[in-house]
């Protein structure tokens, strides 16, 4: 019910939706009653007098039929327009929330499931807002209106309607409770299938090389078959619920018809009022049948919405954006971040544990990144180097301790504003579908062509870009798959140079390159680190020799600090790393 309340809340957020649907339902109710009343008079005249007493009634009857059809069409159109508005807003908010959660969320979340939620789950809500909610509103208004009229004409028939209606709703709820569990299971299976299928497509080359493509094809087939089985179970319940509701409605109509027929035979009521009641009875139970028809859409939408709300609720209280809003610094205050002395960073007693981990990844981290200095982070895999960088990037918040920039705590800083002061070159940079120029301008949309080319020349990227027939307008697709690793890194460095931020974070851009590309990228890196505070996540220890300070991580703590020569003299952990790698 909590999910339904939130979905109804989204509908209520669209100005005038509930009142509009209610007014349309009320008008439909009035038209239905008028239509059945006119029809009962016409039939009674023909049956009793073999002619229509007032031919004008036929025109009125045709008018009510046309008006009823028009109102139903208008309700459908209005509900569809509202559904589109809600879905667009929900998809926008969902994407914005995913952006706020940042890479920390996708670290544990499956991309396929997120994509399925963002696209398929939101689209599943179409029938919920277009048909299910209007049916719920209609079932409140039309039956009540008909009962009021029926009681004024024939109270025994009204009493039967009043007793049977809650019973039908009870059967609907009973079946719906079971159907909801199956629908949730169906949606979960579909999400897993989407995730698995995306993983297979992304790793297709690896599967072909190791000869495991047939095994994965069998796994996809099994997942698809499991989805088929659960879907058939859901459809069985949907058909069964339809049968039960039709049977219950038919029996209820029969009860009304039998008692009206008996009283007509006994002369206890006249023909026209009795016929009017008999014509109203199917209309009374029609909204129950309609709701039963759309109940499956309601359950399907509810199950999909739970996935959406799970993401929306993730990190709602502890996301970087939420925390920064609690005590946000004003933009003039952040002028202190960039001054003549540069940008200095300080970690004070910082601790961090991932939500799915039992042990902290970082423990009591205390260090400084002096303004304008080059600081390298070294250590074995899993020692906490990447987590240290993610905290500095603002993608995650420490469990305790303070990270400050020029004595301004990052926890009190606007998340997006802080990123304006950071340039980042990851180990595996990502490029979006678009031209080379568009990907470079991503960090500085207002940059001139001269600025772009200057950054590309300093990074060594201009030489290979100029060789393309379309130059900077060469399209990049599938994460720039046509470029080599070294070319991608040079483009990433050019992008960082173009941003010209006071803080630069490098995730060892040369670690996976061949010697020739490594030399080119290393030369470009020497250019980019000048005159700015730089943090290098070192996967190769030989890249840290020229650093002003080296932080040696071990099991989530900083075991040693100092320059290259100082650490070698200490003959500690850093020196042992060099000896192990044969670099001493």
N, C-alpha and C positions, 0 to 999 in steps of 0.2 A: 504493500500500500504506500510505503514511503516513496517508491519510484513513481507510482501513479500521481501522488501529490505533487512531486517535482515537475512531472510532465504537464499536469494541469496548471501548475504555476507558470510554466513557460507559455502556455496558451493564454493564460490570464494577463501575461505581460504584453500581449498584443492588444493595443487599445481598442475596446469595443467588441472583441471577438465573442465572449460569452453573452453579453447582452444582445448582440446581433443575431447569434444562432438561436437564442431564446425567443426573440421577437419573431423570427422566421418560423420557428416551431409553433408558436402561438397562433400565427396567421394560418399555418397549415392545418392546425387543429380546428380553427373556426371554419375553414373551407371544407374540411372533411365532414364535419357535422352538418354543415349546410348542404353539401353534396348528397349525403346519405338521406337527409330529410326530404330534399326534392325528389330523389330517386324513389323513396317510399311512397310519396304522394302520387307520382306518375304511375308506378306499378299498381298501387291500390286502385286508381281510377280505371286503369285498363282491366284489372282483374274483376272489379266489382261492377263497372259500368261499360266495359268494352270500348272505352274511348278516353282520351286525355281531356280532363275538364278544362284546363287552362293551357293552351299550346305554348304560351309564353314561358311556362315552367321548363320546357325542353331547352329553350335558349339559355335560360339561367343554369340549367344542368350542364350544358356544354361549356358555358363560361366557367363554372367551378372546376370542371375537369382541366380546362386549359390553364386556369390560374394555379391549380394544384401542381401541375407539371412545371409551370414557370417558377414557382416557389422552390420546388425540389431542385431544379437546375441552378437557381440562384444560390441556394444553400451549399450545393456541391462546389460551385465556382468560388464562393466566398471562403469556404473551408480550404480549398486548394491553394488559394492565394495566401491565406494565413499560414498554411503548412510550409510553403516555400519561404516565407519570411522567417519563420521559426527555425527551419533547417539551415538557412543561410547564416543566421545569427549564431546558431549553436555550433556550426562548423567553424565559423570565425573565432568564436570564444574558445573552442576546443584546441584549435591550432595555436592561438595566442597562449593558452595555458601550457601547451607542450613546449613552446619556445621559452616560456618562463622557467619551466622545469629544467630545460637545458639538457646537455649530454649526460648528466648524472642519472636522469630517468631512463634514457635509452640504453644505458649501460646494463640494466637488468631487464628492461622490457624488450619483448620481441617485436621487431620492426613490422613483420607481417601482421601481427595482431593489432598494432597501432594503426596501420594503414586500413585494415578491415574495419576498425572502429570509426576512423575518420570518414571513410567513404560509405561502406555498406551499412554500418549501424545507424548512421544519421539518416540514410535514405530509407531505412526500415520504418522510420517514424512517420513517413508520408501518410500511410493508411491510418495511423493512430490519430493524427490531427484532422485528416480529411473525412474519415468515416466513423471511427470509434467514438471520439469525443462528441460529435454532433448526434450520434445515436444515443449516447448516455443522456444528453440534454433533452433529446426528443422523447425518451422514455419517461422522463420526469413530467413533461408538460402534457403530451397528448393523452395518455391514459387517465391522468387526473381530470383533465377537461371532460373526457368522455364519461367518466364515472359520475361527475357532477350532473351532467345532462341525463344520464341513465337513471340515476336516483330520482330525478324530478319527474321521470316518465313511468319507470317501472322499478321499484326498489328491490324486488327479489333478484332481478337480473344484475342490478348494480352490486348487490351483496355477493353474488357469485364471482363477479369480476374482482371485487375487493379482496376476496379470500384466495382466489387462484393466482393472482398476480404475484404476491410474495412467494408462493410456492415455486413458481417458474423461476423467479430470481434466485431462490435458494438452490435449485438444481443447477442453474447457470454458474453460481459461485462454487458449488461442489465440484463440478467438472473442470471449471477454470483453475482451481487450486492444483489439480493433478496435471492439467495441460501446461501450467506455468513452469513446473519443474522440468517437463519434457522440452519445452521451448528454450529454457535456459541451457539445458544440456545440448540441444541442437545448435544454439548460437556458439557455445563453447567449442563444440566440435568443428564448426565452420571456421572459427578464429584459428584453431590449431592447424587446420588444413591450409588456410591462407599463409600462415607463418611457415609451415613446412614447405609449401610449394615455392615460396619466395626464397627460402634457404637453398633449395635444390637448384633453382635457376641461377642464383648468385654463385654457387659452387659447381656449376655444370662442368667447367674445364677440369677442375680437380677430380670430379667423379669419373670423367672420361679417361683421364690419365691413369688413374688407379683401377680402372675396370669395374667400378662400383655403380655405374649408371643403371644397370638392370635391377640391382638390389633396391636403389632408391625409387625406381619406377614402380617396383612391387609395393614399397612402403606408401607411395602416393596412392596407388590403387586401393590398398587396405584402408587408408584414411578416407578416401572417397567412398568406399563401400560402407564404412562405419557411419559416414554422414548420410548416406542413402537410407540406411536402416533406421536411424533416429528420426529422419525426416518422414519416413513412412509411418512410424509410431505416432508422430505429431499429427499427421493427416488422419490417421485412424481415430484419434481422440476428437479431432475437429469434426469429422463426419458423424461420430457417435453423439457429440454434443448437439449437432444440428438435428439429428434424428430425435433425440430426447426432447428438445425444445419444440419441434414440430408436433410431436406426439402430445406433449403437455398442452400446447396451444389448441390443437384439434379437439382434445377431450374437453377442454374448458369451453370452447365454442359450442361443442355438442351439448354440454350441460345447460348452457343458456338457451340453445335451440329447443331442447326437449321440454324444459319447463315453460317456455313461451308457447310452444305448440300445444301442450296439454291445456294451458289456460285459454288459448284461442278456441280449442275444441269445446271446452266447457263453457265458453261464453263469458269468461272472467275478464277479458280485455278485447278491445276492438282490433281490426285487422291492421290498419295503418300504423298505430303506435307499436304493435308487436313486430311488424315488418321493419320499422325504424330501428328497434332494438337489435333485431337479428342482423341488420346491415352494419350496425355500429360494432357488434361483437368482433368480427374479423379485423376491423380497423383498430380496435382496442388492443388486440394481441399482436398486431403487425409490428409495432416497435420492439416487442420482445424477440420476435423472430429476426428482425433486422439486427438487433444488438447481438443475438446469438451468432448471426452470420459474420459480423465484424469483431466478435469477441476474440477470435484467433488472431486477427490483426492487432488487437489490443495487447494480447499476451506476447506476440512477436515483438511489437514495439517496446513493451516493457522490458523484455529480456535484453534487447539491443541497448536500451537506455541505461541499463545497469552497467554495461561496459563503458558507456560514455561517462556516466557519473563517477565510476571508479577512477577514471583518469582525471576528471575534474576535481575530485576530492583528494587526489594524491598530492602531498606536499602543500596542501592549502594553507597550513599554518606556519610551515617551516621553509617555504621556498625562499630563495634569495630576494625575489621581488617583494614578497609579503613582509619579510623582515626589514627590508630597507624602507618600506612605507611607514613603519612604526615610528622611527625617528629619522626621517629623511633629511639630509643636509640640503640646503638651498643651493641653487646653481652658482651664485656668487661665491659661496664658501669654497667651492671646489676649484676656484682659481688658485688656491694654495697648492693644488696638485701639480701645477706646472709653473715653476718659477725659474729664476736664473740659475739656481743651484741644482736643478733637476728634480727627479722623483726618487725618494728613498722609501724602502719597504721594511717593515718590521713585523716579525712573528713573535708573539709573547705567550708562552705556555699554551700553545695550540694543540688540541687533541681532536681526533676525528675517528669515527667508526662507521663503516657502511651499514645500512639497515639490515642487510642479509648476512652480516659477519658477526662472529662471536668475540673476536679480539679487535682492539683498536688498530687502525692502520698507521696512524701517527700518534706519538706519545710525547707530550711536553716539548714541543718544538719551539726553540728560541734561537732566532738568528736575525741578521740584518742584510739587506741588499742595499749597499750604499749608492747614492745618486750618481749616475754616470758610470757605474762599475759593471764589470762582467763577472757574474757569479755562475759557477757550474755546479750541478747536482750530480753526484756519482753514487753508485751503489748497485748491488745485485738486483735481479728481477724480483719484484714483490717487496722491495725495501721501503716503498712509499714515495718514490720520486714523482711519479705521475699524479698521485693524489695531492702532493704538495703544490704542483702546478695548477691543478684544477681548483684548489682552494684560492689560489692567487687570482685565477681567472674569474672567480666569483660564481662558478657553476654550482658550488656546494658551500655550505656554511659549517664552520667548525662546531663541534659539540661544546667546547669551552675554549677560553683564550681569546686573544685579540689579534687581528691582522690589520695593520694600519699603513696608510700611504701618506707620507709627510705629516704624520701624527693625526691623520683623520681616519677613524675606524671604518673599515670596509662594510661592517655590519650596519652602519648608519648611513651608508651611501646608496644613492639610486643605482640600481643594477645596470641599467642601460647607459647611464652617464659614466659609470666607471669604465665600461668597455670602450668608450671614446679615447681613453688614455692607453689602451693596450693594442699592440700589434702581435699577431700570433702566427708562427710558421710551424704547423704540425708535421709529424713524421710522414703522414700520408695525407696531403692536402686534398680538399674536395673542391671540385669545380662544377658549376651548375650548367645546365643546357643553355647555351647562348654563345656569343662570340667571345674571342679572347679579350677584346676591349671591354665588353660588358662585365666579364668576370673581374677584370682589374678595377673597373670603376665602381665595383661593389662597395669598396671601402671609402671611396671619395667620389660620389656622383658628380660633383661640380668640377672635377679636375679637368684641365685642358689637355689637348692631345700632346702638347710638348711635355707636360709633366708626366704623362703616362709613358711616353717613349724614353724620357730621361731615367725613370725608375727601371724600365726594362733593360736599358743599356747598362746601368750600374749592376743589375743582377745577372747580366749575361744572357737574358732571354731574348733581347732584340735580334740577335744574330739568327736564331732559328725561326723567329716569327717572320722576319723579312723574307725568308725562303718560301713561305707559303704564298700561293697565287693571290689570295685575298688578304694577306697580311694580318693586321689586327682585327679584321672582320671575319677571320676564319672561325667557323662554328665549332664549338666543343660539345660533344655528346657523350653520354654514358661515363661521366666523370673523367672527361678528357682521355678516353682510352687510346686514342691514336698517338698520344704523346708518351715519350719515355719517362722513366722515373726521374732522371736528372732534369728534363725539360719541365716537368711538373713542379719540381722543387724551385727551379729558377723563376717560374711564374709566381709561385707562392711568395718568394722573397721579393719579387717586384711589387706584389700586392702590399706586402708589409712596408716596403720603402715608400710607396705612394701614400700610405696612411700617415707615415711620419709621426708615430706616437712616442711618448716619452718612455714607455715601458715596452720592452720586447721580450717575448717568451719563445724560445726555440726548442722544439722537441727533436733534437739531434737530426737535422735534415739530411745528413750524409750517411746515415747508418746502413741504408740498404742499396747504395749506389755502387757502380763499378768505379775503378780507380780514376778514369778520365773524368767522368761526371762528378765524382767526389771532389776532384781538384777544382773544377769550375765552380761548383756550389760553395766550396770552402772559401774561395776567393771572394765570391759575392757576399758570403756571410760576414767576412771581415769588414766589408763596406757597411753593412747594415747595422752592425753593433756599435759603431762609433757614435759618441756623443749622446748616448742614451743608456738608461738602466736596463741591463740584459740578464736574463736567466736562461741558461742552457741546460736542458735535461740530457745528460751525457750517457749514451749507450756504448760509446767507444771512449776509453779513458784518454787516448792520445789527443782528443779534441779539447781537453780541459787544461792543457799545459800552460796556455797563455791567460788563463782566467785570473782575475784579481783575487778571487776567493773561491775555494772549493768546499762544498758541503757534502760530506761522505755519510750517506744514509745506511743504516743497518737495523733491520727489524723494527722500522717505524720511528727510529730515533736518529738524531745527528750524532754519529760516533766521533767524527773528527772534522775540524775546519782549519783552513789555512791555504797558502799558496802551494803550488806543485812541489817546489824544492823543499819547503818546510815540512810537508807531509812525508816526503821521501826520507828526510832526516829522522823523523819520528819513528820510522820503521814500524808503523802500525797497520791498520786495516787497508788504507790506501796503498801503501807500499806492497802489501801482500797481493792486492789486485794486480798491480803492475807486474809483479813477479810471475803470477799465474798466467797472465796473458803474454808474457815474454816481451814486455815493453820497457822494462827497467834498464 
